[in-house]
Amino acid sequence: MDAVANHCRVGVDDRLLIRWPAPLPDGRRIVLRHRASGGTVEEPVGGDRTSAALAVGELDPGKWHVRLMADRTDVPLLTDDPCFSFDEMRAYAGLPRDRAVRVVRSSEGYVSLRVRRVSPHAEVEAVYPGEGEIRVEGRLAYAGPRPGEGARLTAVARETRRTVTRDARLDGTEFRVCLPVDAFAAEEPALWDLWLDAGDVHARLATRLDDAPGKRGKVSFPRQLVPAGERQMSVRPYYTGKDELSIASHLVPEETG
């Protein structure tokens, strides 16, 4: 019962594929058990088989423990697979989905599934502030390609609801947009939330697919100074507590002699 899987991942077809380096004994089963409800899904494995595949796209949201069972005894499934590839995650998020299934491996090597409901967002992959601009590149997540549709980025000031809009380049799911910082310096000090609109998709800019949550206070971007009358405004992108990309514009304090 201590067989260690060397592959354990969810593919773009929403099937959990598990492989072992050698066949398991007869009578083995993979059991998925929902932590909250106790509901289970089972798949036989063993004999001459070295793999198992389970459909997981319709699982209820929440955490699912993955167990290896023989007769009436079951133990946590163990794997030495990291269970994560950024390229695989991007491919998975490139299709329209209303829920996402992800394999989670504990520090001890135990396997579980995390199922959560999702809605489209604009996954930010690169931010380039400089030379009076903020350039952002990324791709739509969970929306699918938008062929033939124009796209626009809309920045919304949280307090005044004033908006700044710019055309964005959209190629399939990949987007690029360039924002002039002086457009944000024209407003009183403000925090701006960023949205990408493509057809019927209204997607918040965020970075969530990189397996590195909690960017606020850890990832920082340089500010740019823009004249604002006789004073200057500081404009810089930043991440919120939800790993969403926003822009802050603030008056630079005057130096006192």
N, C-alpha and C positions, 0 to 999 in steps of 0.2 A: 504493500500500500504506500510505499515511499517513493514511487516513480516520479521523477522530476521532468516536467515538460520543457522542451527546448524551444517551443514556439507557442505563443498564446496571444492572439490579437483579433480584433474585430475588423473585418474588411468593409469595403464600400458597399457590399451587398448585405450588410447588417447580419453577417454570420460570424459567430465566434469559432475560430479555428484553433484547435489545440493539437500539437504534435509531440510525440515522444521519440527518443532515439532508438527504442526497441519496442516490440509488441507487448501489450499488457496481457496478463492472464485472462482467461475466459471469465465472464460474469461481472466484469467491471462496468460501472456506470458513472457518467458525469451528472451531477445534480446541481442545479442552480436554485438557491433558496433565498427568497426575499426576506430581508431582515425585519421589516415592519409587519408584514402579513403572514409570513411563514409559508406562502405559496411556493410551489416547486415546479421546475421543468427538468426532465431527465432525458439522457441520450445514452444508449448502450455503447460500450467500447470494450475491446478485448479480443482475444483470439489472435488472429493474424493481423489485426489492425494496429496501426501506429498513430492514428489520428481520429479526431472527433470533430464534428461541425454542428453547431446549434444555431437555429434562427433566433435572434435576440432583438430584432427591430421593433417588436410589439410588446416588449416587457414593460411592466408598470414602472414608473419613475421610482428612484430610490436606490439603495445598495443591495446587491445580490452577492451572496457568498457562493463561491464555486468550490464544490466538494467532489472527491473521488470516493466512490462507494463500492463495496463488495459485500454481498449478503446483507446483513443489517448494520454493518460497521462503515462509517464514513470518516474521512479525514480531509483537512483543507488541501486543495490542489496546490502543489508547489511548482514553481517555474524559475529558471535562471534567465529567461528572456526579459529584457527591460520593458517589453510590452508597449513601447512607444517609439514612433518614428515621426519626425516633423513632416516629411514628405507624405507619409500615409495619412496623417491627420489633415493636411491640406486637401488631399484628394477626397477624403471622407466628407469634409466640410464643403466641398465644391458642388455637392448635389443638394436639391431641395429636401429639407427635413423638418419635422416638428419635434423630434426627439433625437438625442444623441446618446450612443452607448460607448463606453470607454472601459478598457481593462485597466485595473489598478493593481500594482504589485507592492506589497508591504515590504518593509525592510527585512523581514524574515523570509520573503519569497512567496508568501501566501497570495492567492489570486482572488480578486473580487471584481464585480462589474459596477460601474456607476452609470445609472440611467437618468437623464434629465431632459426636461422639455426645453426646446430652444426656439428662437425666432431669428430671422436674418439679422446679421450685423456686418459692418464693413471692417474686416480684419486688417489692422494696420501692421505692416511689416517693416516699414522704414520711414523715418522722419528726418528731413534735412532743413534745419533753420539756418539762414544766412543770406547775405547780399540783398536784404530787403524782402525776402520771401520765406515762406514755410512750405516746403514740398513734402507731400505725403504719398506713399505708395502702399498698395495692399491688394486685397481681393475680397469679393463678397463671400460671406460664409452662410451656408444653409439656405441660399436663395437659388442657386443654379445659375448658369450663364444667362445673360440678357442680350441676345444678339439683336442688333439693329436698333437698340434703344439708347437714347441720349442719357447723360447723367449729369447731375449738378450736385455740388457740395453746398450745404447751407449751414452757416454758423449762426446760432441763436444766443443772444445775450440773455442771461438767466433772469435778471431783474426787469429790464425794459422790454424784452422780447423783440428788440430790434434784430434784423437779420442782415447778414452779408452772404451773397451767393456768388459762386464761380462755377463755370463749366468744368466738368471732369472728363477725362478720357477713360472710356470703359471698353475693354477688349475681352469678351467672354465674361469671366468673373474678375479679371485684374483691372484695377483702377489706378489712375494717377491724377493728382490735382496740385495746383500751385496757388498759394494764398499770399497776396501782398500784405505786408504787415501794416502799412499805413491805413488800410481799411479798418483795422482794429484800433488804431490810435485816434481815429476821428470821433470815437465814442468816449464818454466819461469812463473812468475805470470800471472794467466789467470782466466777467467770466463768461466765455463763449463755449457752448456745446456744439459738436460737429456731427452733421448727418449727411449721408449720401443717399440721394434719390435717383432711382432708376426704374422707370415704369411705375408699377404699383408697390415697389419696395422702398421703404423708408428705414434706412439702416444706420444705427449709431456707430461711429468710429470707435473701435476698441481693439485691444490686443489680448486674446484669450486662448489662442490655440498653441501657444509656445510652452505650455506646461510650467509657467513661471508667474503665478498670481502674486498680487501684492506689490505692484510697481510703484505705487505712490511712496515717495520718500526714498526710493531706491534708484529710480531712473529719472535723470534730470536732463534738460536741454538748455542750451545757452539762450540768453535773452538778446533781443535786438532793441536798440534805442531809436525812437522816431520822434522828430520834432512835433510838438503840440502847442502852437502859439509860441509863447516865450518860455515854455517848459518842455520837458521831454516825457515821452511815454515808454515804458518797458513792455515789450510784447514777447511772450514765450509760450510754447506748447507745454503741456504737463499731463500726467495721468491722474485720474480721480481714484477714489477708493474702490471703484468697481472696474478698474483697469480700462476706463474709457478715456479717449483722448480729447482734451479741451484746450482752450487758449486763454491765457490770463493777460490782461492789459492793465497796467498800473502807472500812475504818475510817479516819476522819479523825484524823491525828496530834494528840495533845493539845499545846496550847501550853505552853511552859515559860517560867517567869518568869526 
